[in-house]
Amino acid sequence: MSVSEAIARLWIGGQTPVRGEGSGVLRDGLVRFIAALFIEKQFGRDAMQSELLRERLAYTAVAKRDGPLSRATQLDTSYFASVPNRGAMVWRLLDHRLGRDVFMGILRGMLQTNKNDPTGSICLVYAPRW
């Protein structure tokens, strides 16, 4: 998973800087979601399901003391167990709700056209579609 996350991080946070409130959901959660998609494509659904189980178990350990994703910072003790794992779950929900093709099309467009501040514009685009 680490290698696939590193590759995804080259695109999100590398070419497109991600800053601001709730940026961890995009910078860390979306990276983890895309890495899981890569694992599914390369190694099959069973490999991805086992990675998703690992994410859920890691988040379960901190779920009771966790706060809102929009307020989490890397200084929080639960950040690395919470934001990447829970953020990936949020992206997975959007993916299922919108459909993979629509989801990826919107995501690509937003990251390419709003390179200065993709965080706020992505929230504005996805919010009405819930």
Helices and strands as residue ranges (DSSP letters): H 2-11, H 23-24, I 25-30, H 31-43, H 45-60, G 63-65, G 69-71, H 79-98, H 100-113, H 118-126, G 127-129
